[in-house]
Amino acid sequence: MTDASQTIHRYDEIGSTQDEARRLLEEGRATKGHVVIAKRQTAGRGRFGRLWVSPKGGFYATFILPKLTHPSIRVGLAFRDALRRLGISTQLKWPNDLLIGEKKLGGILVEEACGLHLAGVGINLSMPPLPTSISASQCNGTFGAPDLLAETLGFLTQGSAKSVLEAYRSCCATLGRQVRIHRSLSEAPLEGRAVGIDDEGHLLVEMDGDVVPISGGECIHLRSPAIEDR
């Protein structure tokens, strides 16, 4: 079903909001500013095409956005701020996983289609699908998907590149951590210490005295802050 007043395409169940947004764009049935949202996904996906477990009760949406600088960082910040307004405090793991402590509350996947950005967002609201994840309800969150959507619309494209990066650096849980970076499935991972975020949004990783900018991939925190500070 489509809500024409808000350009929101709503589904009870769908394979993937990301794939549906791409299809609607290609068919001319969606455009910049539209949102595809579902109560459940049967074929949700994350980085490197991995399955994103999407049981009923979570937040699963794809936002069709104009081409922006630092789109992954912008969307991550927008959802961090929306969750804070709803009473849930999170940090961001580079590039845009939402964390509570060391557990994952949600993730974001940004792709391109028809000259626009597709920002897919999955957030655990009522139940954590994996042992390494956490849900908003476990942190006394009483809001639902409509509340989170309402808190987010209008904020995804705000802010200059400079202000976005400054805000991101202040809440990035990856900085100062020992990390392992998987840039692709075919490349060997890199390990080092995350020392900064440059003006392009790249993660700066120090390895054997050299600082290497990482433009994308999957980041794994290797040790907890308590262990690293000993």
C-alpha positions in Angstrom: 0.0 0.0 0.0 1.2 3.5 -0.8 0.6 6.6 1.4 0.5 9.3 -1.2 0.5 12.2 1.3 3.8 11.1 2.7 5.1 9.1 -0.3 5.6 6.1 1.9 5.2 2.6 0.3 4.0 0.3 3.1 4.1 -3.5 3.2 3.3 -6.1 5.8 5.9 -8.5 4.4 8.4 -8.1 1.6 11.6 -9.7 0.4 13.8 -6.6 0.8 12.9 -2.9 1.1 16.1 -2.1 -0.7 15.2 -4.3 -3.7 11.7 -3.0 -3.7 12.8 0.6 -3.7 15.1 -0.1 -6.7 12.3 -1.8 -8.6 9.9 1.1 -7.9 12.5 3.6 -9.0 13.2 1.7 -12.2 9.5 1.4 -13.0 8.9 5.1 -12.4 6.6 4.5 -9.4 9.0 6.1 -6.9 11.3 9.0 -6.8 13.5 11.1 -4.5 11.9 11.5 -1.0 9.9 8.3 -1.1 10.3 5.6 1.6 9.7 1.9 1.4 8.8 0.3 4.8 7.9 -3.2 5.8 6.8 -4.9 9.0 8.9 -8.0 8.1 11.5 -8.9 5.5 12.1 -12.4 4.2 15.3 -11.6 2.2 16.8 -8.6 3.9 20.5 -8.1 3.3 23.5 -6.4 4.8 27.1 -5.8 3.7 28.5 -8.2 1.2 25.0 -9.5 0.5 24.8 -11.3 3.9 21.3 -12.1 5.2 19.8 -9.5 7.5 17.5 -11.3 9.9 14.2 -9.3 9.9 11.5 -10.7 12.1 8.2 -9.0 12.6 8.4 -6.2 15.1 11.5 -4.4 13.8 12.0 -1.3 11.8 12.9 -2.1 8.1 12.9 0.8 5.6 14.7 2.1 2.6 14.9 5.9 2.0 15.3 7.2 -1.5 17.6 10.2 -1.1 19.3 12.7 -3.4 23.0 12.2 -4.0 24.7 13.5 -0.8 28.1 13.8 0.6 28.8 11.1 3.3 25.4 9.4 2.9 26.2 6.5 5.2 27.4 8.8 8.0 24.4 11.2 7.5 21.8 8.4 7.8 23.6 6.9 10.8 23.6 10.2 12.6 20.0 10.9 11.8 18.9 7.7 13.3 21.2 8.1 16.3 19.5 11.5 16.9 16.0 10.1 16.4 16.6 7.3 18.8 18.0 9.8 21.4 14.8 11.8 21.1 12.9 8.6 21.8 14.9 7.9 24.9 17.6 5.4 23.5 21.2 6.4 23.7 23.5 4.8 21.0 26.9 5.2 19.5 28.0 4.6 15.9 30.5 1.9 14.8 32.2 2.9 11.6 30.7 3.4 9.2 27.1 3.3 10.5 26.2 0.4 12.8 24.1 1.6 15.8 25.5 0.2 19.1 24.4 0.0 22.6 27.5 -1.0 24.6 29.1 -3.7 22.4 25.8 -5.0 21.0 24.2 -4.0 17.7 20.9 -2.3 17.7 20.8 -1.6 13.9 22.6 -1.2 10.7 22.5 0.8 7.5 23.3 -0.1 3.9 23.6 2.6 1.3 23.6 1.8 -2.4 23.0 3.8 -5.7 20.2 3.5 -8.2 19.0 5.7 -11.0 21.3 8.5 -9.9 20.0 8.5 -6.3 21.0 6.9 -3.0 19.1 4.1 -1.4 19.6 4.0 2.3 18.3 0.8 3.8 17.9 0.8 7.6 17.2 -2.2 9.9 16.7 -1.6 13.7 15.7 -4.1 16.3 12.7 -2.8 18.2 11.0 -5.7 20.0 13.5 -8.5 19.9 17.2 -9.1 19.2 17.5 -11.6 16.4 21.1 -12.7 17.3 23.1 -13.1 20.5 25.4 -10.2 19.4 22.4 -7.9 19.0 20.1 -5.9 21.3 16.7 -4.4 20.9 15.1 -1.1 21.9 12.6 -2.8 24.1 15.5 -4.3 26.2 16.5 -0.7 26.9 13.0 0.3 28.0 12.1 1.7 24.5 8.3 1.8 24.2 8.1 3.3 20.7 7.2 1.5 17.4 8.2 1.8 13.8 5.8 4.7 13.1 7.3 6.7 15.9 10.9 6.2 14.6 9.9 7.0 11.1 8.2 10.2 12.2 11.3 11.3 14.1 13.6 10.6 11.2 11.8 12.1 8.1 13.2 15.5 7.3 16.5 15.0 9.1 18.3 12.7 6.7 19.6 15.4 4.4 20.3 18.2 6.9 23.7 19.7 7.8 26.9 20.7 5.9 29.6 18.1 5.2 31.8 19.8 7.9 29.1 19.7 10.6 28.1 16.1 9.8 31.7 14.9 10.2 32.2 16.9 13.4 29.1 15.3 14.9 30.1 11.9 13.7 33.5 12.0 15.2 32.0 12.9 18.6 29.9 9.7 18.7 32.0 7.2 16.8 32.7 4.3 19.1 35.4 3.0 16.7 37.9 5.7 17.3 40.8 4.6 19.5 39.9 0.9 19.1 41.9 -2.0 17.7 39.9 -3.0 14.6 39.8 -5.6 11.8 38.6 -4.2 8.5 37.1 -6.4 5.8 37.2 -4.3 2.6 35.8 -7.1 0.4 35.2 -10.8 0.4 38.2 -11.4 -1.8 40.8 -9.2 0.1 42.7 -10.1 3.2 41.5 -8.1 6.2 43.5 -5.3 7.7 44.2 -4.9 11.4 45.3 -1.8 13.3 44.2 1.0 15.5 41.4 3.4 14.4 42.9 6.9 14.9 40.6 9.3 13.1 38.0 10.1 10.4 39.3 12.2 7.5 37.3 14.9 5.7 36.1 12.3 3.1 34.6 10.2 5.9 37.3 7.5 5.6 38.4 5.6 8.7 42.1 6.2 9.4 43.8 3.1 10.6 47.3 3.0 12.0 49.2 -0.1 11.0 53.0 -0.6 11.6 53.5 3.2 11.9 51.6 4.0 8.7 48.1 5.5 8.6 45.8 4.0 6.0 42.5 5.6 4.9 39.7 3.0 4.6 36.8 4.1 2.3 34.4 1.2 3.0 33.9 -2.3 4.3 33.0 -4.1 7.5 34.6 -3.0 10.8 35.1 -5.4 13.7 36.1 -4.1 17.2 38.7 -6.6 18.4 38.7 -5.9 22.1 36.5 -4.2 24.6 37.5 -0.7 25.8 38.1 -2.1 29.3 40.7 -4.6 28.0 42.4 -2.0 25.8 42.8 0.5 28.6 44.7 -1.9 30.8 
